[in-house]
Every structure is written in structure tokens, then in C-alpha cells.
């Protein structure tokens, strides 16, 4: 190992230059990521961003392929185990095509995490790569914040509408995703406060203020909890360090935090907060629909059992998703239902009392990343996912103890801790692991403390030449490319459908369908759309084939069951039709179309009741 270290020191300048070029590549990608947004896809941000940044990762890995010095660490073993566990769970998936997106997403995450670990792990005492990436993240989040602010001004008069708040989403497709992205930018803004550059300090403070304003405006409760949770951690840590400073007679963080300064900081923060709320009251809250009041949003977190309104219903709906997800876990505790198959298996547990029972919506995720991973990949995948977080938190603790004489690096670790705690809280109520930008910021926050761990007698260099590591971004890129191909033509098909061009719709759907894409973003099999059109044309044999294939792709989709039953009825097979309508109603008893169809059959048969 000493020989490796000597070899590293000999090549230090060359390696640092290579890492700087690599950091520039990743940094440019981070800055441009929010601008990757196109209406040519059903979700304008999801696949395009994954495709874009994965392509950059492929270039990054190709550039760094010829590194000589290697090291294998337990962290990389955990990352490999995560992919292996998800791959094994996929063997038992109901719909194998759905597993590919999740495997691609996790391969992207692992590739990004290792790439940033490589960029950050160096003997550079100025932490140039860390500050550069932090600057790029701040610029990226500033773009999101400014576009969110523009939404607020443009749609100001629409806030009185029932769903007016959802118009404020910047380029993140949803207001809650915007709020969580803005929160994840705050730790990086705090890092730049450590720089002596006055411009960076002012920019960072303005961003933090704007981020807080927008987070209040869009009323994202998960992010509010993340702010409170990370804030409590920060205050507790500062109090602990303050106590240690007095005991040890020295300044352990490089700053003096006496009680007067703490009180002054709290008072100043309170004044700024009250002033901000006053301005918001005049420009924002006064224009809100009564159903969107901030008071109702806040009280809903404690009154969801006793009060019924839109805010409490969303909480009760999530609790329902969690309960049924736990039921899935009970049936498949070890290996799960298969990566990407939560939305396929979830309806099997019933949909009584929620919007999906009426066929209005199909739930795509449980709004809890931990239950999502557990239900799809089993307990092993969940433990590994938590282990990756725990590994980073462990080295934050190690770094804080080891770098007593380096307050700058200690603060960087503290800010990483705030981001990781906040992300973990958001992940308990939302789905940040689904989105490229959130997953990328999470990977950066995880990798910084690990890359800056005390070196002792080892050198922490990414084994970039390992075939498995090299294959990761290219594997993910192939998956995202196939998914993007299908999603693009699916979007064209839906546009043709809405304009009444049915033959063109079928043509696009047939082009869109591939082994990695046979169910749309709404949870509807592509063959269902073709079957529906064939049914309307009274081509019942071909409609039957398409609906049967759709049922294979998604056996618990109530719309598929209903249309398959209608087709059997049209072909004279009433018994099979009744069976299918009853199957749909066993999942969703209030599903109107199945109830009407079954009632029509019983009326024809002159049966007195259903």
C-alpha cells in the first residue's frame, strides 16, 4: 500500500489536473440539468435528464479509463450488492419490463456516486473540487428558484383557483419536487459561505432567502419537516460544540458561538422571517383560495383524523398507500415484488376509499422511498440502501473528530450532514429517488464525507478500470435510450389520440412498444389503447388479443379487466365477462364502469340484484 501511495504522490499533479477536467465536465452537466426539459415526453423532465447526465457520465468514465492506481473499499461492495439485490428481485417480477427503469436508475446513482467520490478524493487542501461542484449546484438551484419566482408572478392571479399552487413548479414538473430540489441546494450554498469571496457570500444568502420563500409559498409539508429536522440537528450540534469549546479551552469550529451571538442570530432570523411573512401576506396569501390557506396546511399535519379537507385527505391517502405497501411487504419480505413493480402489484391489495377506486388515478409510488425499496427489492435492498447512508454518516462523525484543526473541512461535513438528514426526511414522505436531479444531489452529499475521510496509510482512488464499474453508465444509458424511444412515440400517440387520428395513434403505439417499455407513466399498458380502438371499431377478436396482452402486462389494472370483460360480453361469453367485472370490483368496489356493466348483464339475465 505504501508503494501505491508513493506512486500516487509522484503522479499527484497529473492526477489533480485530470480530476479538475473531470469536475468541469460534471459541473457543467449539473448547471445545465434544470434546462433539460421538453414537451416531447409524457414527463418533460424525468427521462430527458437521466439520459443527458448519464451520457456525461459515460464520457467521464471513458476519459478516466486509464487510471493506474486502484483501491477496493467496502463502500463499493455495498453499491454492488444494492444492484445485485435489485437484479435478483427482478427475477420474480410480474412485469419484467418495469424492472429495467429501476435498475437503470440505481446504476446511474452508483455510477454518479463513484464518479464524485473520485473527483473529491485527493490531497488538495484547498478543496477546489468540492467548492466548484458546490458552486455548480448553487447555480443550478438558482435557475430553478428564479424560474419558480417567475411562475409566482405569472400565475399570481390564478392562485385563487383550487389547484393554483400547482402552477408554481419551475422546471421540476411538480411544486413539491421544486421545493425539495431548492432545499437540497441549501447545504451547497452554506458551503460557499466559507469562501472569502464576498460575491459568493451574498449570492448564497440571497439564494437561501429565495429558497425559503418559495418553499413556504408552495406549501410542501415534507420539506418543512426537513428544514425543522435539519435545523434541530444543526442547533444541537452547535450547542454540543460550544460546550466542548469551553471544556477544551479552544475554538473547535473556527468560530465563536457564544450565547449572545446565538440569541442575536435567532432574533435576526425571527425579524427577517416576520418581515418575509408580512410581504407574502400582501402579495401571496391574500390571493390564495380559502382551501389553500397556510393555516389549514399547517393544522392538517395534526388534524388529519378529525378534519376533512384537501390537505388532510392527501395525508390520509398517503397513510393508505403505506398500509397497503406494508401488506405487500408481508407477502414478499425478503425479495420484494421485483424492482419497478410496486405500481403493478399495489392494486392487488385493494383500492377502497381512495381516488384510484373510481378509476380517476393510478398510484405510481407509495410516497415513501424506504417502503418503495423494501416492497420492490426486499429487506436486503432496504438494509443496503440504509447502509450506504449510514456509511456516509459514519465518516461525517469520523471526520468531525479527526479534523479538529481544520474548521473548514468540519463545516463542509456539517453541511453534508444537514443535507443528508433533510433528504432522508423528504424521502420518508415523497419520492426523491425517482428524479435525476434529486438523486444526483444525494450522491454528491454522500460522496463528500467518504472522499474526505482520514487517509491514514491508504489512498482513496476509484477503481475506474474495473469492468463492472466501467459498464454501469453505459448500461444505464442503454436503458434510458430504449425508455426514451418508447416514451417519445407514446407521447406522439397520445397527441394523435386526442386529435382523433386513431390509425396514427396505433402506428405510434406499435413503434413505442419495446421490451423495456410496455406500460405508460399512468400505469396503463400500451396494448390497452390499441385494444380500446379495436373494440370501438367492433373488431372484437383483435381487441380481445390486445386486452389479454394488456392483462399479462398489468394483471391488476381495473380498466383492463373492465374492457376485457366488455369484449367477452360482446363476443357472447357472458360468464367470463361477469367473472372479469367481479375481479375489477373486488379491487375497486366503487368503480363505476364495472358496476354499470355488471348491472347491465344482470338486468339482461333478469336477475333481481347484483
C-alpha atoms as one frame of an Amber mdcrd trajectory, in Angstrom:
protein
   0.000   0.000   0.000   2.937   2.362   0.696   4.165   1.722  -2.830   0.750
   2.758  -4.147   0.897   5.931  -2.098   4.389   6.776  -3.354   3.215   6.200
  -6.911   0.226   8.439  -6.279   2.399  11.247  -4.922   4.647  11.020  -7.980
   1.650  11.462 -10.254  -0.187  13.912  -7.979  -0.094  16.949 -10.265  -1.142
  14.947 -13.291  -3.994  13.272 -11.417  -5.194  16.598  -9.967  -5.324  18.111
 -13.438  -7.273  15.107 -14.683  -9.687  15.413 -11.777 -10.190  19.120 -12.417
 -11.141  18.404 -16.039 -13.488  15.674 -14.846 -15.017  18.045 -12.298 -15.608
  20.627 -15.037 -17.488  18.038 -17.101 -19.738  17.011 -14.207 -20.186  20.616
 -13.073 -21.341  21.790 -16.492 -23.829  18.929 -16.532 -25.193  19.951 -13.122
 -25.679  23.552 -14.261 -27.455  22.551 -17.467 -29.612  19.846 -15.882 -32.614
  22.075 -14.956 -32.710  23.353 -18.542 -33.174  19.831 -19.918 -36.945  19.974
 -20.266 -39.037  19.015 -23.294 -42.733  18.519 -24.041 -41.902  15.647 -26.406
 -42.075  13.262 -23.430 -45.002  12.419 -21.156 -42.895  13.627 -18.213 -40.913
  16.565 -19.627 -38.085  16.251 -17.093 -37.676  12.634 -15.965 -36.163  10.663
 -18.852 -34.506  13.587 -20.690 -32.456  14.484 -17.601 -31.434  10.909 -16.864
 -30.447  10.461 -20.498 -28.456  13.710 -20.579 -26.440  13.232 -17.406 -25.863
   9.526 -17.998 -24.309  10.449 -21.337 -21.952  12.808 -19.473 -21.083  10.023
 -17.041 -20.191   7.776 -19.976 -17.814  10.472 -21.248 -16.411  10.898 -17.724
 -15.708   7.176 -17.356 -14.169   6.991 -20.826 -11.821   9.910 -20.006 -10.731
   8.317 -16.733 -10.450   4.755 -18.029  -6.641   4.628 -17.967  -6.137   5.291
 -14.261  -3.460   3.005 -12.807  -3.836   3.296  -9.061  -6.766   1.319  -7.731
  -8.357   0.655  -4.395 -11.313  -1.528  -3.424 -13.264  -0.323  -0.389 -16.355
  -1.690   1.443 -18.398   1.225   0.178 -18.105  -0.013  -3.405 -19.014  -3.510
  -2.229 -22.267  -2.147  -0.785 -23.075  -0.379  -4.039 -22.536  -3.572  -5.993
 -24.667  -5.507  -3.502 -27.510  -2.995  -3.979 -27.582  -3.597  -7.721 -27.270
  -7.355  -7.228 -30.182  -7.478  -4.759 -32.420  -5.492  -7.110 -31.377  -7.705
 -10.008 -32.267 -10.868  -8.071 -35.644  -9.430  -7.031 -36.372  -8.662 -10.694
 -36.379 -12.382 -11.488 -39.694 -12.688  -9.647 -41.273  -9.519 -11.082 -44.773
  -9.629 -12.558 -43.739  -7.371 -15.428 -40.003  -7.695 -16.244 -40.050  -4.609
 -18.495 -40.791  -2.425 -15.468 -37.641  -3.623 -13.688 -35.313  -2.051 -16.229
 -36.065   1.555 -15.346 -35.304   0.937 -11.676 -32.117  -0.952 -12.498 -31.086
   1.897 -14.809 -31.857   4.497 -12.150 -29.819   2.668  -9.484 -26.952   2.072
 -11.926 -26.987   5.798 -12.630 -26.906   6.533  -8.895 -23.989   4.179  -8.258
 -22.039   5.480 -11.276 -22.606   9.100 -10.212 -21.669   8.405  -6.601 -18.400
   6.708  -7.602 -17.625   9.478 -10.085 -17.999  12.217  -7.463 -16.076  10.108
  -4.951 -13.204  10.040  -7.452 -13.389  13.792  -8.097 -13.459  14.696  -4.392
 -10.809  12.207  -3.187  -7.477  13.973  -3.477  -4.773  15.604  -1.383  -5.971
  19.056  -2.458  -6.049  21.012   0.826  -7.977  23.880  -0.767 -10.891  21.533
  -1.566 -11.131  23.078  -5.027 -13.298  20.307  -6.490 -15.764  20.475  -3.599
 -16.238  24.224  -3.915 -16.502  24.010  -7.696 -19.241  21.362  -7.561 -20.985
  23.321  -4.769 -20.892  26.405  -6.997 -22.393  24.450  -9.897 -25.165  23.081
  -7.674 -25.903  26.600  -6.394 -26.107  27.897  -9.966 -28.391  25.017 -10.950
 -30.687  25.588  -7.977 -30.664  29.341  -8.586 -32.027  28.695 -12.068 -34.805
  26.600 -10.537 -35.527  29.278  -7.916 -35.642  32.158 -10.402 -37.959  30.258
 -12.734 -40.120  29.379  -9.726 -40.255  33.056  -8.803 -41.251  33.847 -12.387
 -44.078  31.283 -12.082 -45.255  33.043  -8.929 -45.525  36.391 -10.722 -47.009
  34.986 -13.952 -49.657  32.866 -12.202 -50.303  35.257  -9.331 -53.894  35.852
 -10.416 -54.521  32.095 -10.709 -53.727  31.381  -7.058 -57.410  31.719  -6.159
 -58.136  28.558  -8.154 -58.393  25.268  -6.310 -55.167  23.853  -7.801 -53.499
  27.193  -8.417 -50.477  26.350  -6.270 -49.503  23.516  -8.596 -48.718  26.055
 -11.321 -45.645  27.110  -9.331 -43.298  24.268 -10.219 -40.428  25.940 -12.113
 -38.909  23.235 -14.366 -39.450  20.406 -11.868 -42.867  19.162 -13.111 -44.397
  19.427  -9.597 -44.323  22.020  -6.813 -43.132  19.528  -4.178 -40.259  18.414
  -6.396 -39.270  22.051  -6.843 -39.356  22.637  -3.084 -37.228  19.578  -2.302
 -34.704  20.500  -5.020 -34.409  24.010  -3.558 -33.853  22.561  -0.102 -31.078
  20.260  -1.355 -29.324  23.312  -2.773 -29.101  24.978   0.656 -26.184  22.865
   2.038 -24.093  23.781  -1.002 -24.959  27.469  -0.576 -23.816  27.193   3.044
 -20.521  25.672   1.883 -19.862  28.682  -0.313 -20.315  30.937   2.727 -16.967
  29.510   3.860 -15.255  31.152   0.892 -13.720  34.596   1.347 -15.263  35.800
  -1.893 -17.907  38.394  -0.967 -19.896  37.769  -4.139 -20.331  34.088  -3.244
 -21.496  35.012   0.254 -24.134  37.473  -0.990 -25.301  35.083  -3.712 -25.587
  32.215  -1.237 -27.573  34.266   1.275 -29.936  35.580  -1.402 -30.488  32.037
  -2.690 -31.232  30.712   0.788 -33.760  33.515   1.362 -35.447  32.926  -2.008
 -35.482  29.164  -1.450 -37.216  29.594   1.921 -39.784  31.953   0.410 -40.674
  29.530  -2.391 -40.769  26.571  -0.004 -43.291  28.490   2.129 -45.253  29.546
  -0.948 -45.757  26.058  -2.430 -46.642  24.609   0.996 -44.549  21.423   0.765
 -45.000  19.835   4.179 -42.262  17.239   3.659 -39.721  19.992   3.024 -40.974
  21.962   6.015 -40.275  18.910   8.169 -36.854  18.522   6.530 -35.997  22.127
   7.423 -37.132  21.642  11.010 -35.295  18.317  11.330 -32.014  19.525   9.873
 -32.316  22.796  11.823 -32.693  20.911  15.093 -29.629  18.829  14.227 -27.610
  21.985  13.466 -28.641  23.769  16.672 -27.965  20.658  18.771 -24.568  20.237
  17.171 -23.597  23.873  17.693 -24.629  23.692  21.354 -22.616  20.491  21.781
 -19.564  22.022  20.101 -19.961  25.171  22.171 -19.860  23.071  25.320 -16.769
  21.249  24.124 -15.100  24.558  23.268 -15.433  25.752  26.855 -14.248  22.422
  28.259 -11.229  22.238  25.970 -10.471  25.998  26.155 -10.314  26.309  22.346
 -12.455  27.066  19.335 -13.220  23.685  17.767 -15.044  25.022  14.702 -13.012
  28.078  13.942 -15.850  30.386  15.019 -17.004  31.683  18.373 -20.637  30.869
  19.120 -21.308  32.494  22.440 -24.834  32.640  23.797 -25.156  36.332  22.924
 -24.382  35.599  19.284 -26.791  32.654  19.291 -29.597  34.812  20.714 -28.745
  37.640  18.300 -28.845  35.181  15.385 -32.235  33.842  16.475 -33.661  37.362
  16.857 -32.310  38.438  13.461 -33.715  35.330  11.841 -37.073  35.971  13.501
 -37.195  39.574  12.267 -36.329  38.544   8.729 -38.891  35.752   8.911 -41.669
  38.014  10.167 -40.840  40.608   7.520 -40.904  37.958   4.807 -44.257  36.645
   6.029 -45.657  40.193   6.032 -44.603  40.715   2.413 -46.004  37.311   1.460
 -49.285  38.159   3.167 -49.697  41.233   0.983 -48.532  39.664  -2.273 -49.411
  35.982  -1.942 -51.528  34.656   0.944 -54.267  37.250   0.450 -54.820  35.938
  -3.093 -54.981  32.269  -2.174 -58.091  30.183  -2.472 -59.525  29.639   1.007
 -58.897  25.898   0.609 -55.178  26.604   0.146 -54.678  28.663   3.292 -51.375
  28.234   5.103 -53.223  27.709   8.380 -55.143  24.723   7.011 -51.936  23.319
   5.543 -50.158  23.520   8.893 -53.013  22.236  11.044 -53.647  19.325   8.657
 -50.485  17.648   9.962 -52.135  17.136  13.363 -55.860  17.158  12.476 -55.945
  14.641   9.605 -58.070  12.235  11.667 -60.698  14.781  12.707 -60.956  17.314
   9.865 -61.804  16.597   6.236 -60.382  18.862   3.553 -57.951  18.609   0.654
 -54.929  18.890   2.956 -55.979  16.157   5.372 -57.178  13.873   2.582 -53.728
  13.813   0.985 -52.260  12.737   4.333 -54.875  10.001   4.778 -54.249   8.863
   1.219 -50.538   8.501   1.913 -51.239   6.566   5.081 -53.396   4.252   2.969
 -50.534   3.822   0.489 -48.170   2.988   3.335 -50.547   0.436   4.906 -51.057
  -1.416   1.641 -47.340  -1.249   0.886 -46.722  -2.957   4.218 -49.213  -5.631
   3.163 -47.141  -6.187   0.008 -44.037  -6.415   2.175 -45.667  -9.034   4.402
 -46.252 -11.206   1.339 -42.745 -10.647  -0.101 -40.474  -9.611   2.802 -37.155
 -10.999   1.538 -37.032 -10.391  -2.232 -39.939  -7.996  -2.732 -42.286  -7.916
  -5.723 -39.493  -7.015  -8.138 -37.733  -3.772  -8.985 -40.120  -1.276 -10.556
 -43.168  -3.452  -9.884 -44.746  -1.651  -6.923 -47.286   0.057  -9.164 -48.111
  -3.305 -10.770 -48.618  -5.220  -7.520 -50.120  -2.459  -5.356 -53.751  -2.672
  -6.676 -53.851  -6.352  -5.664 -54.290  -5.168  -2.057 -57.465  -3.263  -2.922
 -58.231   0.394  -3.519 -61.272   1.014  -1.339 -61.902   4.595  -0.267 -59.287
   6.371  -2.386 -59.335   8.151  -5.749 -57.996   5.149  -7.650 -61.128   3.189
  -6.711 -63.082   5.400  -9.115 -60.557   4.920 -11.902 -59.576   8.609 -11.707
 -55.911   7.963 -10.956 -53.459   5.074 -10.772 -50.915   5.347  -7.978 -47.346
   5.063  -9.261 -45.405   5.144  -5.985 -46.039   4.871  -2.207 -44.703   8.369
  -1.367 -42.083   6.793   0.873 -38.772   5.763  -0.643 -37.995   3.294   2.140
 -41.251   1.383   1.744 -40.777   1.625  -2.030 -37.353  -0.019  -1.920 -38.430
  -2.598   0.650 -41.592  -3.628  -1.207 -39.766  -3.918  -4.549 -36.299  -5.170
  -3.591 -36.949  -6.816  -0.240 -35.368  -6.279   3.159 -31.836  -6.826   1.831
 -32.119  -3.971  -0.657 -33.534  -1.680   2.047 -30.733  -2.519   4.505 -28.096
  -1.865   1.847 -29.743   1.448   0.904 -29.745   2.494   4.565 -26.214   1.137
   4.921 -24.963   3.471   2.185 -26.405   6.421   4.103 -25.019   5.057   7.372
 -21.561   4.664   5.830 -21.502   8.340   4.858 -22.869   9.443   8.249 -20.197
   7.350   9.967 -17.442   9.168   8.102 -19.027  12.516   8.900 -18.611  11.538
  12.553 -15.035  10.329  11.930 -14.124  13.481  10.018 -15.524  15.773  12.696
 -13.391  14.045  15.309 -10.278  13.709  13.174 -10.127  17.192  11.625 -10.123
  19.127  14.893  -7.611  21.585  13.472  -9.414  22.039  10.157 -12.637  24.017
  10.779 -13.283  24.464   7.051 -13.495  20.727   6.413 -15.532  20.246   9.582
 -18.120  22.766   8.347 -18.292  21.027   4.970 -19.095  17.779   6.778 -21.714
  19.504   8.932 -23.452  20.912   5.855 -23.386  17.453   4.249 -24.999  16.133
   7.421 -27.789  18.727   7.169 -28.437  17.808   3.541 -28.461  14.065   4.218
 -30.796  14.404   7.208 -33.135  16.631   5.194 -33.080  14.299   2.203 -33.859
  11.328   4.483 -36.879  13.142   5.925 -38.143  14.137   2.472 -37.685  10.538
   1.288 -39.983   9.390   4.094 -42.885  11.399   2.656 -42.068  11.817  -1.047
 -40.145  10.108  -3.831 -36.813  11.924  -4.440 -35.067   8.728  -5.592 -37.249
   8.744  -8.706 -35.857  12.041 -10.003 -32.475  12.587 -11.649 -31.610  15.921
 -10.034 -32.519  14.823  -6.503 -30.661  11.533  -6.836 -27.624  13.373  -8.177
 -27.529  15.874  -5.304 -27.931  12.991  -2.858 -24.967  11.200  -4.449 -22.839
  14.350  -4.085 -23.756  14.770  -0.407 -22.984  11.099   0.259 -19.652  11.129
  -1.536 -18.075  14.239   0.019 -17.569  12.866   3.575 -16.428   9.474   2.267
 -13.931  11.013  -0.144 -12.538  13.273   2.581 -12.170  10.580   5.219  -8.786
  10.453   7.027  -6.342   8.775   4.646  -4.046   7.245   7.282  -1.825   4.962
   5.177  -4.223   4.373   2.296  -5.019   6.212  -0.895  -8.679   6.543  -1.838
  -8.806   6.220  -5.602 -11.745   4.980  -7.675 -11.048   1.628  -9.408 -12.135
   3.130 -12.683 -10.736   0.312 -14.819 -12.849  -2.391 -13.232 -15.156  -3.782
 -15.980 -18.191  -3.746 -13.688 -17.669  -0.084 -12.784 -16.993   0.900 -16.378
 -20.177  -0.822 -17.560 -22.517   0.980 -15.167 -23.124   4.273 -17.025 -23.287
   2.546 -20.411 -25.776   0.003 -19.053 -27.928   2.838 -17.659 -27.598   4.802
 -20.908 -28.907   1.863 -22.938 -31.924   1.504 -20.646 -32.753   5.213 -20.716
 -32.349   5.278 -24.505 -34.861   2.455 -25.009 -37.209   4.023 -22.469 -36.900
   7.421 -24.147 -37.605   5.923 -27.570 -40.794   4.322 -26.289 -41.874   7.349
 -24.276 -41.349   9.729 -27.188 -43.552   7.727 -29.566 -46.094   7.093 -26.801
 -46.398  10.874 -26.361 -46.922  11.246 -30.108 -49.592   8.533 -29.927 -51.473
  10.355 -27.168 -51.421  13.551 -29.197 -52.814  11.657 -32.196 -55.459  10.102
 -29.935 -56.604  13.477 -28.609 -56.863  14.840 -32.158 -58.911  11.852 -33.364
 -56.175  10.337 -35.583 -56.748   6.755 -34.447 -54.745   4.883 -37.159 -51.773
   7.144 -36.498 -52.169   6.511 -32.763 -51.968   2.755 -33.284 -48.917   3.160
 -35.511 -47.113   5.238 -32.900 -48.027   2.839 -30.096 -46.684  -0.123 -32.042
 -43.448   1.797 -32.614 -43.279   2.790 -28.941 -43.693  -0.734 -27.579 -40.398
  -2.472 -26.799 -39.114  -4.966 -24.188 -38.297  -2.081 -21.841 -41.474  -0.050
 -22.345 -44.972  -1.556 -22.430 -46.749   0.473 -19.714 -47.137   4.251 -19.773
 -46.403   6.723 -16.979 -50.027   6.475 -15.814 -49.831   2.717 -15.296 -51.851
   1.826 -18.407 -50.484  -0.917 -20.729 -49.879   0.323 -24.267 -51.895  -2.589
 -25.668 -54.941  -1.315 -23.783 -55.108   1.779 -26.005 -54.923  -0.350 -29.150
 -57.490  -2.777 -27.756 -59.840   0.080 -26.932 -59.675   1.340 -30.512 -60.236
  -2.156 -31.931 -63.235  -2.545 -29.633 -64.716   0.756 -30.847 -64.235  -0.495
 -34.419 -66.059  -3.687 -33.372 -63.013  -5.742 -34.265 -63.589  -7.891 -31.199
 -61.112 -10.741 -31.895 -58.175  -8.313 -32.203 -59.475  -6.251 -29.293 -59.543
  -9.447 -27.207 -55.907 -10.215 -28.076 -54.757  -6.765 -27.111 -56.696  -6.679
 -23.849 -55.392 -10.132 -22.899 -51.824  -8.984 -23.537 -52.533  -5.842 -21.520
 -53.724  -8.023 -18.632 -50.474 -10.021 -18.784 -48.534  -6.779 -18.566 -50.659
  -5.464 -15.686 -52.911  -8.158 -14.158 -54.468  -5.826 -11.538 -55.376  -2.876
 -13.764 -59.140  -2.386 -13.320 -59.616  -0.597 -16.669 -58.049  -3.592 -18.440
 -60.299  -6.017 -16.555 -63.365  -3.950 -17.382 -62.605  -3.655 -21.106 -61.640
  -7.299 -21.352 -64.968  -8.168 -19.741 -66.827  -5.901 -22.178 -65.119  -7.614
 -25.109 -66.051 -11.076 -23.834 -69.630  -9.860 -23.409 -69.691  -8.508 -26.991
 -68.445 -11.898 -28.203 -71.224 -13.711 -26.334 -69.195 -15.022 -23.390 -71.273
 -13.587 -20.545 -69.908 -15.870 -17.809 -66.330 -14.774 -18.473 -67.473 -11.139
 -18.625 -69.171 -11.427 -15.217 -66.022 -13.008 -13.784 -63.855 -10.142 -15.011
 -66.233  -7.423 -13.813 -66.296  -9.047 -10.383 -62.496  -9.193 -10.344 -62.358
  -5.467 -11.032 -64.913  -4.757  -8.300 -63.071  -6.929  -5.791 -60.188  -4.455
  -6.144 -62.253  -1.270  -6.533 -65.860  -1.763  -5.305 -66.906   1.777  -6.318
 -65.528   1.508  -9.872 -68.462   2.910 -11.852 -67.908   1.336 -15.288 -67.578
  -2.209 -13.944 -70.658  -1.729 -11.747 -72.723  -0.489 -14.704 -71.549  -3.299
 -16.979 -72.286  -5.953 -14.391 -75.697  -4.408 -13.679 -76.488  -4.457 -17.416
 -75.688  -8.170 -17.630 -77.816  -8.974 -14.592 -80.659  -6.862 -15.989 -80.461
  -8.760 -19.268 -80.490 -12.022 -17.330 -83.390 -10.630 -15.257 -81.595 -11.285
 -12.002 -83.108  -9.279  -9.142 -79.818  -7.948  -7.700 -76.089  -7.808  -8.090
